[in-house]
Amino acid sequence: MADCAGLLLAAGAGRRFGRPKALVELDGEPLVRRALRVLADGGCAPVRVVLGAQAEDALKLLPDPSLAVFAEDWETGMGASLRAGLRALPEADAVLVHLVDLPRVDARVIARLAALASPDAVVRAAYDGVPGHPVLFGRKWWAEVADSASGDRGARDWLRTRDDLRLVECADIGSGFDVDTPGDLTN
């Protein structure tokens, strides 16, 4: 079985939310810690988290500070976080990229995608047929994805060009619903 690293993007300021979502708690657990746990429980190793906005505060919430990668240009958008994270990853056959504001993605979704890890994988979770996160990138593509990542689009444009993209339905075990406002935590 191929090894699959986990990469959590958690650098954003959470402008619509009112503060960085990495710092927000759900059921007594910070979203950043929850998402890292889900990645590890789903079989990803090693895991890394990209921090930016209020990084010092988020760093205190991590189970191990060595998991952190800092995106110096995080304010330019998700693309900066993705670039920083991909460039900081240790050797692995593939990486599963997850977002901190998806608390309804659990370890079963992670495990379903991680099971498809290979050096040339291009796999994306879907919920009722709608593409979402997490996204699995084989190592073959890391440099190409990092080079194409820009603004808040991350790898979206790169993924649109792929005829080898495999969508994996996950609505039976999770939801791609993201948290944008405090009210979303109770929905």
Buried (B, 14 or more C-beta within 10 A) or exposed (E): EBBBBBBBBBBBBBEEBEBBBBBBEEEEBBBBBBBBBBBBEBBBBBBBBBBBBBBEBBBEBBEEEEBBBBBEEBEBBBBBBBBBBBEBBEEBBBBBBBBBBBBBBBBBBBBBBBBBBBBEBBBBBBBEEEBBBBBBBBBBBBEEBBEBBBEEBBBBEBBEEEEEBEBBEBBEBBBBBBBEEEEBBEE
